[in-house]
Amino acid sequence: MVLIGGPRQVGKTTVALDILGGDEGHPASFNWDYADDRRILLAGALPPDQPLVVLDEIHKYKQWRNFIKGLYDKKKSRISFLITGSAWMQLRRSAGAGYGCCCTCSPRPGVRCKSPMT
């Protein structure tokens, strides 16, 4: 599990989507702000054939920590998780030791976070 946090508009979602091929409609891309994605996630219906799932803005869900921990504990042998969110300090404090790596996208004038794949 990898957590990417940072201020708004620095490219966190762009990095995540670039890793999935740049398609916001990718079956492994979930955005908590989108009602259909929320329903799928809460039903636990992750795509079984996707080795990586992106959870964007999941920190907006009040019980997101336990939700992610449950997903990770149940599916960690089959699915890797990339989690993005702008509430970085909340993400960092609440993520839980031993579950993954935390990265920060920092704003610099005229520079956006780039995908490691490009």
C-alpha positions as CSV (number, residue, x, y, z in Angstrom):
1,M,0.0,0.0,0.0
2,V,1.3,3.4,-0.9
3,L,-0.2,6.7,0.4
4,I,0.3,9.8,-1.7
5,G,-0.7,13.1,0.1
6,G,-0.2,16.8,-0.3
7,P,-2.0,20.0,-0.9
8,R,-4.7,20.4,-3.4
9,Q,-3.9,20.6,-7.1
10,V,-0.3,19.3,-7.0
11,G,-0.9,16.2,-9.2
12,K,-1.7,13.3,-6.8
13,T,-4.6,12.1,-8.8
14,T,-2.7,12.6,-12.1
15,V,0.2,10.5,-10.8
16,A,-2.2,7.7,-9.8
17,L,-4.0,7.8,-13.1
18,D,-0.8,7.8,-15.1
19,I,0.2,4.6,-13.4
20,L,-3.1,3.1,-14.5
21,G,-2.6,4.4,-18.1
22,G,-4.1,7.8,-17.8
23,D,-7.7,6.7,-17.9
24,E,-10.0,8.0,-15.2
25,G,-12.6,5.4,-16.3
26,H,-10.1,2.6,-15.6
27,P,-11.9,-0.2,-13.6
28,A,-9.3,0.0,-10.9
29,S,-9.7,3.7,-10.3
30,F,-12.1,4.8,-7.5
31,N,-12.8,8.3,-6.5
32,W,-14.7,8.8,-3.2
33,D,-16.3,12.0,-4.6
34,Y,-18.1,9.9,-7.3
35,A,-21.3,8.3,-6.0
36,D,-21.1,5.2,-8.2
37,D,-17.5,4.6,-7.0
38,R,-18.6,5.0,-3.3
39,R,-21.3,2.4,-3.8
40,I,-18.9,-0.1,-5.4
41,L,-16.3,0.4,-2.7
42,L,-18.8,0.1,0.2
43,A,-20.1,-3.2,-1.4
44,G,-16.5,-4.5,-1.4
45,A,-16.8,-5.1,-5.2
46,L,-13.2,-4.5,-6.2
47,P,-12.3,-5.7,-9.7
48,P,-10.8,-9.2,-9.2
49,D,-8.5,-9.0,-12.2
50,Q,-6.7,-5.8,-11.3
51,P,-3.4,-6.1,-9.4
52,L,-3.5,-2.4,-8.4
53,V,-6.5,-0.4,-7.1
54,V,-6.4,3.4,-6.8
55,L,-8.5,5.0,-4.0
56,D,-8.7,8.7,-4.5
57,E,-10.0,11.1,-1.8
58,I,-10.9,8.1,0.4
59,H,-10.0,10.2,3.5
60,K,-13.4,12.0,3.1
61,Y,-15.1,8.8,4.4
62,K,-15.4,9.1,8.1
63,Q,-14.3,5.5,8.7
64,W,-11.7,5.4,6.0
65,R,-8.9,4.0,8.2
66,N,-10.8,0.9,9.2
67,F,-12.2,0.5,5.8
68,I,-8.8,0.5,4.1
69,K,-7.4,-1.7,6.8
70,G,-10.1,-4.2,6.1
71,L,-9.6,-4.1,2.4
72,Y,-5.9,-4.5,2.8
73,D,-6.1,-7.3,5.3
74,K,-8.6,-9.3,3.1
75,K,-7.0,-8.7,-0.3
76,K,-3.3,-7.9,0.2
77,S,-2.1,-11.1,-1.4
78,R,-3.9,-10.2,-4.6
79,I,-4.2,-6.4,-4.8
80,S,-1.9,-3.5,-4.1
81,F,-3.4,-0.2,-3.1
82,L,-2.5,3.3,-4.1
83,I,-4.3,5.9,-1.9
84,T,-4.4,9.6,-2.6
85,G,-5.8,12.5,-0.6
86,S,-5.3,16.1,0.2
87,A,-5.6,15.8,3.9
88,W,-2.0,14.7,4.1
89,M,-1.4,15.3,7.8
90,Q,-4.5,13.3,8.6
91,L,-3.4,10.5,6.3
92,R,0.1,10.4,7.8
93,R,-1.1,10.4,11.4
94,S,-3.8,7.9,10.8
95,A,-2.4,5.4,8.3
96,G,-1.0,3.0,10.8
97,A,2.5,1.7,11.0
98,G,3.5,-1.3,8.9
99,Y,0.9,-1.0,6.3
100,G,2.7,0.9,3.6
101,C,4.8,3.7,2.3
102,C,3.8,7.4,2.6
103,C,4.8,9.9,-0.1
104,T,4.2,13.7,-0.4
105,C,3.6,15.8,-3.5
106,S,4.8,19.3,-2.7
107,P,3.8,22.4,-4.6
108,R,6.4,24.4,-6.5
109,P,5.5,27.2,-8.8
110,G,4.9,25.8,-12.3
111,V,5.9,22.2,-11.4
112,R,3.4,19.4,-10.9
113,C,4.0,16.0,-9.4
114,K,5.2,13.5,-12.1
115,S,4.4,9.8,-12.3
116,P,7.5,7.7,-11.7
117,M,6.5,5.7,-14.8
118,T,7.1,8.6,-17.2
